[in-house]
Amino acid sequence: MYYNYKNIALIFSAIVIILLINGWLRVRGKESFTTVDGMEPSFTTVDGMEPSFTSGFDPAFTNIDSLEATFKVAPGFVPWPKDVVQRFKIYQKTVSKNVKQYNMYVLQQEATVDEAETLMRTGYWPWPEELKDEYINAVWQSTMIKIDPRVALQNAQTTYCKNIAKRLLGWNTKEGQFLIYGADAGRTDSMPVKNTIKCSSDLKNSVLQKTVFTGYNLWNGYKNSETTTIKNEDIPTEVAGFSFVNGPCNPCNAINQTPQYNCPFKLAIKDQGSEISPVWKSLWNL
């Protein structure tokens, strides 16, 4: 079985990133993580687009009940103190000059008050050393980056808090590529396209699904297909090289709008072995 992760560098489409990080950040005037000489790298590709749910909404002073009606509140969510939110907004408008504008609701779920205080005091989000090393390694390995990795690290730390940085690095691993792009499930006889196994597009409750192309519609020439949900316990049988770490669970929980890192798994990939990528070990608390 062939996984569609080869030749993928740290560049993802605007739609995928916006969905996966839940509109955490919008960056004006930035290009994507494909950098050219002298340009700052960014994980997001905006191309002038802005997440619609970042405008005109200030959940910092909104009742939690109304938050739940708009967004799925993460378990244990506690809003920042109002004075921290106010000072952060001032920092955003002055020091950052509104170049980086955050969805304050999502930001409060992803970053702690101490992390926000560190950013406002130093200009950088605090990252652990192992995360810095992983980022630098990712930049070194990318054929698209034309900037000193240490400079790239500094730029990234001015933009992304620790949790978001982990998540974005995770998409470039074999585990992340499987969750985003799925796996090749072979071909049906006489069909030119491959069947797929992939997480569903329902980002509130994504599940692993198998799509099989069964033939052509005689009326319009479109390809007929059948999509079925794969039971968790059947995933190792359906996906070659896949195995659970702690027993059957839903691996697609990690790509929901409110991600849950509660389903660790292994992928045995040719030339990469079955070891879990370091960033996913961290996300899964292994």
QUIRA-V269102 format. One record per backbone hydrogen bond with DSSP energy under -0.5 kcal/mol. NH is the residue of the N-H (numbers start at 1). CO is the residue of the C=O. E is the energy in kcal/mol with one decimal. If there is no record, write none. Layout:
nh;co;e
NH;CO;E
NH;CO;E
This chain:
nh;co;e
4;182;-0.7
5;3;-2.0
6;3;-0.7
8;5;-1.3
9;7;-0.7
11;9;-2.3
12;43;-0.5
17;13;-2.2
18;14;-2.7
19;15;-2.3
20;16;-2.8
21;17;-2.6
22;19;-0.8
23;18;-1.8
24;21;-0.9
26;101;-2.4
28;26;-0.5
28;99;-2.6
30;27;-0.7
35;33;-1.1
38;146;-0.7
39;36;-2.7
46;44;-0.6
49;46;-3.2
54;51;-1.8
55;52;-1.1
59;57;-0.6
61;58;-1.2
62;59;-1.7
66;63;-0.6
67;63;-1.6
68;64;-2.2
69;65;-1.1
70;66;-0.9
70;67;-0.9
71;67;-3.8
73;71;-0.8
77;74;-1.9
84;81;-0.7
85;81;-1.9
86;82;-2.5
87;83;-2.3
88;84;-2.4
89;85;-2.2
90;86;-2.0
91;87;-2.5
92;88;-2.6
93;89;-2.0
94;90;-2.3
95;91;-0.6
96;91;-2.2
98;92;-2.9
99;96;-2.3
101;26;-2.5
101;99;-0.6
102;100;-0.5
103;24;-1.7
104;102;-1.0
107;103;-2.9
108;104;-1.8
109;105;-0.8
109;106;-0.8
110;106;-1.5
111;107;-2.6
116;112;-2.1
117;113;-2.6
118;114;-2.1
119;115;-2.3
120;116;-2.4
121;117;-1.8
122;118;-2.9
123;118;-0.5
123;119;-2.6
124;118;-0.5
125;157;-3.8
131;128;-0.5
132;128;-1.9
133;129;-2.4
134;130;-2.0
135;131;-2.3
136;132;-2.5
137;133;-2.5
138;134;-2.1
139;135;-2.2
140;136;-2.6
141;137;-2.1
142;138;-1.1
151;148;-0.6
152;148;-2.6
153;149;-2.3
154;150;-1.9
155;151;-2.4
156;152;-2.4
157;153;-2.4
158;154;-1.0
158;155;-0.5
159;156;-1.4
160;156;-3.0
165;161;-2.5
166;162;-2.3
167;163;-2.0
168;164;-2.6
169;165;-2.4
170;166;-2.2
171;167;-1.1
172;169;-1.3
173;170;-1.5
176;170;-0.8
177;173;-2.8
178;174;-1.8
179;175;-2.1
180;176;-2.2
181;177;-2.9
182;177;-0.7
182;178;-1.6
183;197;-3.1
184;2;-1.7
185;195;-2.7
188;193;-0.5
191;188;-2.4
195;186;-3.6
196;211;-1.9
197;183;-2.3
198;209;-2.6
200;207;-2.8
203;201;-1.2
205;202;-0.6
209;198;-2.7
210;228;-3.0
211;196;-2.8
212;210;-0.5
212;226;-2.7
214;212;-0.5
214;224;-2.0
215;224;-0.9
217;222;-3.5
218;216;-0.6
221;217;-2.6
224;215;-3.1
226;212;-2.5
228;210;-2.3
230;208;-2.6
234;231;-1.6
235;231;-0.7
235;232;-1.3
237;234;-0.7
238;234;-1.9
239;235;-2.9
240;238;-0.7
242;239;-1.8
243;266;-1.9
245;264;-2.0
246;264;-0.6
251;249;-0.8
253;250;-1.5
254;251;-1.3
255;252;-1.7
256;253;-1.1
257;203;-3.4
259;257;-0.7
260;253;-1.7
262;260;-1.2
266;243;-3.2
268;241;-2.4
269;267;-0.9
269;273;-2.2
272;269;-2.3
273;269;-1.9
280;277;-0.8
281;277;-1.9
282;278;-1.9
283;279;-2.3
284;280;-2.6
285;282;-0.9
286;281;-2.9
